[in-house]
Amino acid sequence: MKNILSLLLFLLLLTTSNAQIKHGLRDESGRHVIPRGFVIVTNAGDFKNEDFVRMVRMGANYQVVRLELGKLSNFPGAKFEQSYLDQLERLVEFGKKVGIKTVFKMTVYGVKKFSWEAFWANKNNEHEIYMNAWKKVWHHFKNEDYVVGYDVVNEPRKLTMNISYKDLTNDYLIPVYQKIIDESQKINSNKKILIQSIFMNKGEGVDNNQYAEITASVNRKNIVFSPHIYQNKQDLVQPVMSRFDKEAIMLKAPILIGEWGFPTFAKTDTTLVGNLGQYKYRELYIKTAEVFDQMGVGSIKAWFSGNPSMQNFMPGGPSTWAIFSDKNAVGTSERKYITDIIARPYPQTIAGTINSFLFNFATRTLNVNVKTDNSKGASQIFIGANRHYPDGFSIMCGPDVVLVYNPLKNVGLELVKGLNKTNISNFIWNEKYQQLTILKWPKDNEQLNLKIVPGIYKQ
């Protein structure tokens, strides 16, 4: 009954909204943006420019770089390393070259015996030490437009504290967020601040969701709600996302899923059927992707890395979040049973307002409903033709304009309908990046349905 009620609430939210999607972001030009990309682990290896091109070809326009508190702070066992800031700068520059924006996320890795209990108590100025680590990053990237935000506390914990999750959130977590946000905005007020909820102790999750509910407002502007979802039950994806939606409304913040995707097991790489088989994973990831797209949320997949080792803390045996199966830290061999779902077509940046979008995996059709606004600039749609449209694709830009891409011809896009009214130079296909750029909509300030379908359209 609980799941049925959650589904009805979710459908009501979808069907009663005749305006823009709630959870898209806006860029500096006022264009509607759907962030999508990967978590970058800074100790995973030496990334090169070609790795970021590969990321773009998988649909990324954002990266979330996972920071190590041990290399930025003065906590016990930690030491600030200038070379680490230099490494972060290189990752930002790699992303910038290919149009990927950066969010930094702080983890407590590298700090000897970091204690969440001591952090909340703050008896030895733990909050100040923590914020001083952040300040090094804030000052360094203050004027870098391609650094758009900071995920300031990753997966905060309760552990042995004798307190409810609600009280821990209201009495400790939210005041810490307010303190951090206020300090950050003194330095770079234009950056987004991403917030999470408490990561619950093992066995205390609700609906197979380990993240406690936020029930009180942070009461700050320019924030983004960035929950994690590692759901392995299809019928629980939507109820959990409905709860996140309710929290986002209360917080007055859009949702950007900071991490998602149930980890894969060693067995999954060699098995098609069964609970750990690749077919099951495809179904789970497709369901999750459809819920994300129907809600209009951005999403960041962990991790953009190879697979030199696996963790072993789940009943199914050794597992990993790495999307590549290589034994090298920087990988190239995709786990295609999940990457083909991650790298689905979607509207990345829209001059105007996105009302809705959805990629139908069964028909390989992308539908995007927008209110156009050419004053905002160009629009960009990720198509991923190399994996989704090897048979070519057709672009239906409203009822009057149709363009096609035939991979057997070396001519790029062809205009097959709307020839007398449409300038084909406004439509640019980037084969290397698998992106469609629309410099100018055929009709301005109007509702328009953009559709990408497989095959070559013929009148």
C-alpha positions in Angstrom: 0.0 0.0 0.0 2.9 2.4 0.9 4.5 1.9 -2.5 1.1 2.4 -4.3 0.5 5.7 -2.5 4.0 6.8 -3.4 3.4 5.9 -7.0 0.2 7.9 -7.1 1.9 10.9 -5.6 4.7 10.7 -8.1 2.3 10.5 -11.0 0.3 13.4 -9.6 3.5 15.5 -9.5 4.2 14.6 -13.1 0.7 15.1 -14.6 -0.2 18.3 -12.7 2.9 20.1 -13.9 2.4 22.0 -17.1 5.5 24.2 -16.6 9.2 23.5 -16.7 10.8 20.5 -15.0 11.6 21.3 -11.4 15.1 19.9 -11.2 17.1 21.3 -14.1 19.7 23.9 -13.4 20.4 27.1 -15.3 23.8 28.2 -16.7 25.2 31.7 -16.9 23.3 32.4 -20.1 20.0 31.3 -18.6 19.8 28.1 -20.6 18.2 25.0 -19.0 20.8 22.4 -18.1 20.6 18.7 -17.2 23.8 17.8 -15.5 25.0 14.3 -16.2 28.4 12.7 -15.7 30.7 10.7 -13.4 32.5 10.7 -10.1 36.3 11.1 -10.7 38.4 9.5 -8.0 41.7 11.5 -7.7 43.8 8.5 -6.7 42.5 6.3 -9.5 45.3 7.1 -11.9 46.7 9.6 -14.3 43.9 10.8 -16.5 44.6 12.2 -19.9 42.7 14.4 -22.3 41.5 11.4 -24.3 39.8 10.1 -21.1 37.7 13.2 -21.0 36.8 12.9 -24.7 35.6 9.4 -23.8 33.6 10.8 -21.0 31.9 13.3 -23.4 31.1 10.5 -25.8 29.3 8.8 -23.0 27.1 11.9 -22.4 29.0 13.7 -19.7 28.7 17.5 -19.3 29.6 17.4 -15.6 32.3 15.7 -13.5 32.3 15.4 -9.7 35.8 15.2 -8.4 36.2 13.3 -5.2 38.5 15.3 -2.8 40.6 13.7 0.0 40.5 15.6 3.2 43.8 14.0 4.1 45.5 16.1 1.4 43.9 19.4 2.1 43.6 19.7 5.9 45.5 19.6 9.3 43.5 16.7 10.8 45.5 14.0 12.5 47.4 12.0 9.8 46.6 14.7 7.2 48.9 17.2 5.5 48.1 19.9 2.9 49.8 19.1 -0.4 50.1 21.9 -3.0 50.7 19.3 -5.6 47.2 18.0 -4.9 45.7 21.4 -5.8 47.7 21.3 -9.0 46.2 17.9 -9.8 42.7 19.2 -9.3 43.5 22.1 -11.6 44.5 19.7 -14.3 41.3 17.8 -14.0 39.3 21.0 -14.3 41.3 22.0 -17.4 40.8 18.6 -19.0 37.1 19.0 -18.5 37.0 22.6 -19.7 38.6 21.7 -23.0 35.7 19.4 -23.8 32.9 21.3 -22.3 32.6 19.5 -18.9 32.0 21.5 -15.8 33.3 20.5 -12.4 31.8 20.0 -8.9 34.2 19.2 -6.0 33.1 16.8 -3.3 34.9 16.4 0.0 35.4 13.0 1.5 37.2 12.2 4.8 39.7 9.8 3.1 43.3 10.2 4.1 42.6 11.4 7.7 43.9 9.0 10.3 40.9 7.7 12.3 38.5 10.4 11.3 35.6 10.4 13.9 32.2 11.7 12.9 31.2 11.7 16.6 34.1 14.1 17.4 33.3 16.1 14.3 29.8 16.8 15.5 30.9 17.6 19.0 33.4 20.1 17.7 35.4 20.2 20.9 38.7 20.7 19.1 37.6 23.1 16.4 36.9 20.3 14.0 34.5 22.5 12.0 37.1 25.2 11.6 39.8 22.7 10.5 37.3 21.2 8.0 36.3 24.6 6.6 40.0 25.7 6.3 40.5 22.7 4.0 37.6 23.8 1.8 38.9 27.4 1.8 42.0 26.3 0.0 39.8 25.0 -2.8 37.3 27.9 -2.8 40.1 30.5 -3.1 42.0 28.5 -5.8 38.9 28.2 -8.1 37.1 31.4 -7.1 37.3 32.8 -10.6 37.0 29.6 -12.6 33.6 29.5 -14.3 33.9 25.8 -15.1 33.9 25.0 -11.4 30.2 25.4 -10.6 29.8 24.0 -7.1 30.9 22.2 -4.0 29.4 19.1 -2.4 30.5 20.1 1.0 30.0 17.0 3.3 30.0 13.6 1.7 27.9 10.8 3.4 27.9 12.2 6.9 27.5 9.5 9.6 25.9 8.9 13.0 27.7 5.7 13.9 27.8 5.2 17.7 26.0 8.4 18.7 22.9 7.9 20.9 20.6 10.2 18.9 17.8 10.0 16.4 18.6 10.7 12.7 16.1 13.5 12.8 17.8 15.2 15.8 21.3 14.6 14.3 20.1 16.2 11.1 18.3 19.2 12.7 20.7 19.9 15.6 24.1 19.1 14.0 24.1 18.6 10.2 22.0 21.6 9.2 23.9 24.1 11.5 27.1 22.8 10.0 25.7 23.2 6.5 24.7 26.8 7.3 28.1 27.6 8.7 29.9 26.1 5.7 27.6 27.8 3.2 28.0 31.2 4.8 31.8 30.9 4.7 31.8 29.7 1.1 29.6 32.5 -0.1 31.9 35.1 1.4 34.5 33.8 -1.1 32.4 32.7 -4.2 28.8 33.5 -3.8 28.0 32.4 -7.3 29.0 28.8 -6.8 26.3 26.2 -6.0 26.5 24.3 -2.7 25.4 20.7 -2.8 24.0 19.1 0.3 23.3 15.5 1.3 21.6 13.7 4.2 22.9 11.4 6.9 24.2 8.0 5.7 22.4 5.6 8.1 24.1 2.7 9.9 24.0 -0.7 8.3 20.6 -2.3 8.7 18.8 0.9 9.5 17.8 1.9 6.0 14.2 2.5 4.9 12.9 1.0 1.6 16.4 -0.3 1.0 17.6 3.4 1.1 20.5 4.1 3.5 20.0 7.9 3.6 17.9 9.6 6.3 15.2 12.0 5.5 15.8 15.8 5.8 12.8 17.3 7.5 14.0 20.9 8.2 15.1 23.6 5.8 18.7 24.7 5.5 17.3 28.2 4.8 20.0 29.2 2.4 20.0 30.2 -1.3 21.9 28.8 -4.2 21.8 25.2 -2.8 21.3 21.9 -4.6 19.9 18.8 -3.0 22.4 16.0 -3.9 21.2 12.6 -2.5 22.7 9.3 -3.4 20.7 6.3 -4.5 22.1 2.8 -4.7 18.9 0.9 -5.1 18.8 -2.7 -6.3 15.0 -3.2 -6.2 13.2 -1.9 -9.2 9.9 -1.3 -7.5 11.6 0.9 -4.8 13.4 3.3 -7.2 10.3 5.5 -7.7 9.2 5.6 -4.0 12.7 6.6 -2.9 12.9 9.3 -5.6 9.4 10.6 -4.6 10.7 11.0 -1.0 13.7 12.9 -2.4 11.3 15.1 -4.4 9.4 16.0 -1.2 12.7 16.9 0.5 13.7 19.1 -2.4 10.4 21.0 -2.3 10.9 21.7 1.4 14.6 22.7 0.8 13.6 24.9 -2.2 16.4 23.3 -4.1 16.6 21.3 -7.3 17.8 17.7 -7.2 21.1 16.5 -8.7 21.7 12.8 -7.9 25.3 12.9 -6.5 25.9 9.2 -6.9 23.8 6.3 -8.3 24.0 2.8 -9.7 24.0 -0.4 -7.7 27.5 -1.9 -7.8 28.2 -4.8 -10.1 29.7 -8.1 -9.0 32.6 -10.1 -10.4 30.1 -12.7 -11.5 28.1 -10.1 -13.4 30.9 -9.6 -15.9 30.6 -13.2 -17.1 26.9 -14.0 -16.5 23.8 -12.9 -18.5 20.9 -14.3 -16.5 20.0 -14.6 -12.8 19.9 -12.0 -10.0 23.5 -11.0 -10.6 23.3 -11.3 -14.4 23.7 -8.6 -17.0 20.1 -8.7 -18.1 18.9 -8.0 -14.6 21.3 -5.0 -14.3 20.0 -3.6 -17.6 16.5 -3.8 -16.4 17.4 -2.1 -13.0 19.4 0.7 -14.6 16.8 1.3 -17.3 14.1 1.6 -14.6 16.3 4.0 -12.7 17.1 6.1 -15.7 13.5 6.4 -16.7 12.5 7.7 -13.3 15.4 10.2 -13.4 14.4 11.5 -16.8 10.7 11.7 -15.9 11.6 13.9 -12.9 14.1 15.9 -14.9 16.9 15.3 -12.5 20.6 15.3 -13.3 22.7 12.3 -12.2 26.3 11.5 -11.5 27.4 7.9 -11.9 30.2 6.4 -9.7 32.9 5.8 -10.8 34.7 6.8 -14.1 37.6 4.4 -13.5 39.1 1.0 -14.3 38.9 -2.0 -11.9 42.3 -2.9 -10.4 40.6 -4.3 -7.4 37.1 -5.1 -6.0 35.5 -4.6 -2.6 34.0 -7.5 -0.7 31.4 -6.4 1.8 28.2 -7.6 0.1 26.5 -11.0 0.1 27.1 -11.4 -3.6 30.8 -11.4 -3.3 33.4 -9.1 -4.8 31.8 -5.9 -6.2 32.7 -2.6 -7.7 31.2 0.7 -8.9 33.8 1.1 -11.7 32.3 1.4 -15.1 35.3 -0.1 -16.9 36.5 -3.7 -16.3 40.2 -3.1 -17.1 42.6 -4.0 -14.4 44.2 -0.6 -14.9 43.0 2.3 -12.7 42.1 4.3 -15.8 40.0 2.1 -18.0 38.7 1.8 -21.5 36.8 -1.5 -21.6 33.2 -0.6 -20.8 30.8 -2.7 -18.8 28.3 -2.1 -21.6 25.4 -3.7 -19.8 25.4 -0.5 -17.6 27.2 2.1 -19.8 24.7 1.9 -22.6 22.0 2.9 -20.2 24.1 5.6 -18.5 25.0 7.0 -22.0 21.4 7.5 -23.2 20.4 10.4 -25.3 19.2 13.5 -23.5 19.0 17.3 -23.7 22.2 18.7 -22.2 21.7 22.4 -22.6 18.5 24.1 -23.9 18.0 27.7 -25.0 14.6 28.0 -23.4 12.8 25.8 -21.0 12.6 22.1 -20.8 9.0 21.0 -20.0 9.8 17.2 -20.2 12.1 14.7 -21.8 12.4 10.9 -21.9 14.4 8.3 -23.8 12.4 5.2 -24.6 14.8 2.3 -24.6 12.4 -0.1 -26.4 11.9 2.2 -29.4 15.3 4.1 -29.1 13.3 7.4 -29.3 14.2 10.6 -27.5 11.3 13.0 -26.9 12.0 16.5 -25.6 9.3 19.1 -25.1 10.6 22.7 -24.8 9.6 26.3 -24.9 12.2 27.8 -27.2 14.1 31.0 -26.5 16.8 31.9 -29.1 18.0 34.9 -27.1 19.7 32.5 -24.7 22.0 31.1 -27.4 22.6 27.6 -28.7 21.2 24.3 -27.5 23.0 21.0 -27.2 21.6 17.4 -27.3 23.6 14.3 -26.6 22.6 11.6 -29.0 25.2 8.8 -28.6 24.7 7.6 -32.2 27.7 5.3 -32.1 25.9 3.1 -29.5 22.2 3.9 -30.0 21.8 4.7 -33.7 24.3 2.6 -35.8 21.5 2.5 -38.4 21.4 6.3 -38.5 18.9 8.7 -37.0 16.3 11.3 -37.9 15.8 14.6 -36.1 12.2 15.9 -36.0 12.3 19.5 -34.9 8.6 20.1 -34.6 6.2 19.0 -37.4 7.8 21.0 -40.2 11.6 20.3 -39.9 13.3 17.0 -40.4 17.0 16.3 -40.7 18.7 12.9 -41.0 22.1 11.4 -40.4 23.1 8.5 -42.6 26.3 6.8 -41.4 26.8 5.3 -44.8 27.2 8.8 -46.3 30.0 11.2 -45.6 27.9 14.3 -45.7 26.9 15.0 -42.1 23.3 16.1 -41.5 20.9 16.4 -44.4 17.7 18.5 -44.4 14.9 16.5 -45.9 11.9 18.6 -44.8 11.5 22.3 -44.2 14.0 23.2 -46.9 12.5 26.5 -47.8 12.2 27.7 -44.3 15.1 26.3 -42.4 18.8 27.0 -42.6 20.6 23.7 -42.2 23.7 25.6 -40.9 21.9 26.0 -37.6 22.1 22.3 -37.0 25.6 20.9 -36.4 26.5 17.3 -35.7 29.7 16.6 -33.8 30.7 13.1 -34.6 33.7 13.1 -32.2 31.6 14.2 -29.2 28.3 12.6 -30.4 26.5 15.9 -29.8 23.9 17.8 -31.8 24.1 21.6 -31.6 21.2 23.7 -32.6 22.3 27.3 -33.0 18.8 28.7 -33.6 15.4 27.1 -33.2 13.3 27.1 -36.3 10.5 28.8 -34.3 11.2 31.2 -31.4 9.3 31.5 -28.2 7.0 28.6 -29.0 6.3 25.2 -27.6 8.3 22.6 -29.7 8.6 18.9 -29.6 12.1 17.6 -30.6 12.3 14.0 -31.4 15.3 11.8 -32.2 14.3 8.4 -33.8 16.3 5.5 -35.3 16.7 5.1 -39.1 16.5 7.4 -42.1 13.3 9.4 -42.5 11.7 9.3 -46.0 8.8 11.4 -47.1 
